[in-house]
């Protein structure tokens, strides 16, 4: 039986703005299925985004949504979670919004371990704002600001999140559509700062410049480079060259920030009283 996505979509918001072949729609459907599987209530769910193609996602989903300034989604989401701890708070955005302009907010949200899930759609480029290279653009790849090839080494978003202190980190791809829902369900259930990176395709500003002949070729590339954590256990370092780990990459339990902050408030009230 087909899934009824329309009950989660704001009336009159479709068709969406994403280019043909963009993987963001696949990711949005995975998020909707995860919300449905968890029984998340629309009025108790906040989805926050910044600026960029991926950040347009909350405009389509019928729940409490906030479209904020470039790179500041986690800061706004933190404010919501601090003011209303009972709400389910999610951030969505792209690689540029999340770990370039928003990089400072990102690492400190990981460090604090606040109970927010951050869904980062990584398509290796600034898709909406001009096709500039991003912190995840592969070395040598072309962008509007690196027409002769990007000289910078790319960030590994998952490793960055783990190093900064996130307590749940996972990675999937837009090709592996069913896995997106499963990873997001685990991430949202986790108590603490959860990061789910989805490797995505941008055929318009990345694919054309980097000699991908079609969207199908881009999707097949995602399929070929993805290796599950379980499969990687049986592969040599040489076999893993050029591959990317997918699945749940890290999980830990640490005190959650809002609860710890509440203890500070109570201690201050006791002192004042």
Secondary structure, 3 states (H helix, E strand, C coil): CCCCHHHHECCCCCCCCCCCCCCHHHHHHHHHHHHHHCCCCHHHEEEEECCCCHHHHHHCECCEEEECCCCCHHHHHHHHHHHCCCCEEEEEEEHHHHHCCCHHHHHHHHHHCCCCEEEEEECCECCCCCCCECCCCCCCCCECCECCCCCCCCCCHHHHHHHHCCCEEEEEECCCHHHHHHHHHHHHHCCCCEEEEEECCCHHHHHCCCCCCCHHHHHHHHHHHEEEHHHHCCCCCCCCCCCEEEEEEEECCCCCHHHHHHHHHHHHHHHHC
